[in-house]
């Protein structure tokens, strides 16, 4: 039986998967991670993302890590430091 998670856990897990995707696809601050790359990545790693994706994106935007872009998510400078560390 599939393990059930709370909505908050799903949002947090989806947000972390999005952050991981920026690293996987080597996206740097000011660049966009396109949805055509992100969706298959999320589907493979965290299939529960569909229910909470918008909330996870909103959470990351509120933290200052991303900005919405027309065809994906742009990594901000703050997000760049979260993904890559301050020295990169």
Phi, psi and omega in degrees: 000140181291142179286134180266140179237153175288163179298321179297318177295320178297318178297313181297317179295319179294317178300317179295321177296323178295315177300316179298325180295323176302319180289315181304319183265010175055042179276131180256167179306135181089352179257162185252134168267114185283144180302328180295337173270319187293314185301311178298324178299311179296317181302319181288321188263331182208081186300343180283001186299329188301326182289334189229013185303311182298320178294321178295317177297318179298318178300314180293324178293320179297325177285348180087013183277329183223162167230141176295144174233160183304325184238020179172209181235128178268132177279124179279176177295321176298317177296322178302316179294325177295316183284314191252349184090161185288338186270359181257000000 
